[in-house]
C-alpha cells in the first residue's frame, strides 16, 4: 500500500556547505557565460489579448 502523504507540506531542507577551494573549483568547471541579448520571458497569454 502507498502512504497517504500531504503534498502541500514542504520537504526537508538539506544544507550543502563547500569550502572556498571547492567553490572556486566548481566555478572553474561551470562558468557563467553572459549572453549578448537577455532572454525574453515566456508569456502564455500575451498582455494585448487581455483587454
Backbone as JSON Lines, residues from 0, in Angstrom:
{"i":0,"aa":"X","n":[0.83,-1.18,0.0],"ca":[0.0,0.0,0.0],"c":[0.88,1.24,0.0]}
{"i":1,"aa":"X","n":[0.41,2.3,-0.66],"ca":[1.18,3.54,-0.66],"c":[0.78,4.41,0.51]}
{"i":2,"aa":"X","n":[1.73,5.24,0.93],"ca":[1.45,6.15,2.04],"c":[0.56,7.28,1.56]}
{"i":3,"aa":"X","n":[-0.25,7.79,2.44],"ca":[-1.1,8.92,2.12],"c":[-0.37,10.18,2.57]}
{"i":4,"aa":"X","n":[0.42,10.79,1.66],"ca":[1.24,11.94,2.02],"c":[0.5,13.24,1.72]}
{"i":5,"aa":"X","n":[0.75,14.24,2.54],"ca":[0.22,15.57,2.28],"c":[1.2,16.27,1.35]}
{"i":6,"aa":"X","n":[0.83,16.46,0.09],"ca":[1.75,17.02,-0.89],"c":[1.93,18.53,-0.73]}
{"i":7,"aa":"X","n":[1.13,19.17,0.1],"ca":[1.26,20.6,0.31],"c":[2.33,20.95,1.33]}
{"i":8,"aa":"X","n":[2.81,19.99,2.07],"ca":[3.86,20.26,3.05],"c":[5.22,20.27,2.37]}
{"i":9,"aa":"X","n":[6.09,21.14,2.86],"ca":[7.43,21.23,2.31],"c":[8.27,20.05,2.77]}
{"i":10,"aa":"X","n":[9.24,19.68,1.94],"ca":[10.15,18.6,2.3],"c":[11.26,19.1,3.22]}
{"i":11,"aa":"X","n":[12.1,18.18,3.6],"ca":[13.22,18.5,4.48],"c":[14.24,19.34,3.72]}
{"i":12,"aa":"X","n":[14.8,20.35,4.38],"ca":[15.81,21.2,3.78],"c":[17.18,20.66,4.13]}
{"i":13,"aa":"X","n":[18.0,20.42,3.11],"ca":[19.36,19.92,3.32],"c":[20.33,21.03,2.94]}
{"i":14,"aa":"X","n":[21.18,21.44,3.86],"ca":[22.15,22.49,3.61],"c":[23.45,21.85,3.15]}
{"i":15,"aa":"X","n":[23.96,22.32,2.01],"ca":[25.19,21.78,1.46],"c":[26.26,22.86,1.59]}
{"i":16,"aa":"X","n":[27.35,22.55,2.27],"ca":[28.41,23.52,2.53],"c":[29.66,23.05,1.81]}
{"i":17,"aa":"X","n":[30.33,24.0,1.13],"ca":[31.6,23.67,0.49],"c":[32.65,24.68,0.92]}
{"i":18,"aa":"X","n":[33.89,24.25,0.87],"ca":[34.99,25.14,1.24],"c":[35.22,26.14,0.12]}
{"i":19,"aa":"X","n":[36.01,27.16,0.39],"ca":[36.31,28.18,-0.62],"c":[37.04,27.55,-1.81]}
{"i":20,"aa":"X","n":[37.92,26.6,-1.57],"ca":[38.64,25.93,-2.66],"c":[37.67,25.13,-3.53]}
{"i":21,"aa":"X","n":[36.74,24.42,-2.9],"ca":[35.74,23.66,-3.66],"c":[34.85,24.59,-4.48]}
{"i":22,"aa":"X","n":[34.5,25.73,-3.89],"ca":[33.65,26.7,-4.6],"c":[34.36,27.25,-5.83]}
{"i":23,"aa":"X","n":[35.64,27.61,-5.68],"ca":[36.4,28.14,-6.82],"c":[36.59,27.08,-7.9]}
{"i":24,"aa":"X","n":[36.81,25.84,-7.49],"ca":[36.94,24.75,-8.45],"c":[35.62,24.52,-9.2]}
{"i":25,"aa":"X","n":[34.51,24.61,-8.49],"ca":[33.19,24.46,-9.12],"c":[32.95,25.57,-10.14]}
{"i":26,"aa":"X","n":[33.33,26.8,-9.79],"ca":[33.14,27.93,-10.7],"c":[34.0,27.76,-11.95]}
{"i":27,"aa":"X","n":[35.21,27.2,-11.8],"ca":[36.05,26.95,-12.97],"c":[35.41,25.91,-13.9]}
{"i":28,"aa":"X","n":[34.8,24.88,-13.32],"ca":[34.18,23.83,-14.13],"c":[32.87,24.29,-14.75]}
{"i":29,"aa":"X","n":[32.14,25.18,-14.05],"ca":[30.81,25.61,-14.5],"c":[30.75,27.13,-14.53]}
{"i":30,"aa":"X","n":[31.44,27.76,-15.49],"ca":[31.44,29.23,-15.51],"c":[30.09,29.78,-15.98]}
{"i":31,"aa":"X","n":[29.8,30.99,-15.54],"ca":[28.6,31.68,-16.01],"c":[29.0,32.47,-17.24]}
{"i":32,"aa":"X","n":[28.4,32.14,-18.37],"ca":[28.74,32.79,-19.63],"c":[27.61,33.76,-19.98]}
{"i":33,"aa":"X","n":[27.88,35.08,-19.95],"ca":[26.82,36.03,-20.28],"c":[26.48,35.98,-21.76]}
{"i":34,"aa":"X","n":[25.23,36.23,-22.08],"ca":[24.79,36.26,-23.47],"c":[24.7,37.7,-23.94]}
{"i":35,"aa":"X","n":[24.7,37.9,-25.24],"ca":[24.62,39.24,-25.8],"c":[23.25,39.87,-25.52]}
{"i":36,"aa":"X","n":[22.19,39.09,-25.7],"ca":[20.84,39.6,-25.51],"c":[20.19,38.86,-24.35]}
{"i":37,"aa":"X","n":[19.48,39.57,-23.5],"ca":[18.77,38.88,-22.42],"c":[17.66,38.01,-22.98]}
{"i":38,"aa":"X","n":[17.39,36.92,-22.31],"ca":[16.33,36.02,-22.76],"c":[14.98,36.63,-22.46]}
{"i":39,"aa":"X","n":[14.05,36.49,-23.39],"ca":[12.71,37.0,-23.16],"c":[11.93,35.99,-22.36]}
{"i":40,"aa":"X","n":[11.02,36.49,-21.56],"ca":[10.2,35.61,-20.74],"c":[9.05,35.06,-21.57]}
{"i":41,"aa":"X","n":[8.68,33.84,-21.3],"ca":[7.58,33.2,-21.99],"c":[6.27,33.75,-21.45]}
{"i":42,"aa":"X","n":[5.43,34.26,-22.35],"ca":[4.11,34.73,-21.95],"c":[3.08,33.76,-22.49]}
{"i":43,"aa":"X","n":[2.38,33.1,-21.59],"ca":[1.37,32.14,-22.0],"c":[0.2,32.87,-22.63]}
{"i":44,"aa":"X","n":[-0.22,33.96,-22.0],"ca":[-1.29,34.8,-22.53],"c":[-0.71,36.18,-22.75]}
{"i":45,"aa":"X","n":[-0.52,36.59,-24.0],"ca":[0.04,37.92,-24.25],"c":[-0.83,39.02,-23.65]}
{"i":46,"aa":"X","n":[-0.19,40.08,-23.18],"ca":[-0.9,41.16,-22.49],"c":[-1.93,41.84,-23.39]}
{"i":47,"aa":"X","n":[-1.66,41.99,-24.69],"ca":[-2.6,42.7,-25.56],"c":[-3.9,41.92,-25.77]}
{"i":48,"aa":"X","n":[-3.95,40.65,-25.43],"ca":[-5.18,39.87,-25.55],"c":[-6.06,39.97,-24.31]}
{"i":49,"aa":"X","n":[-5.58,40.62,-23.26],"ca":[-6.34,40.67,-22.01],"c":[-7.46,41.7,-22.07]}
{"i":50,"aa":"X","n":[-7.32,42.72,-22.88],"ca":[-8.33,43.8,-22.88],"c":[-9.08,43.86,-24.17]}
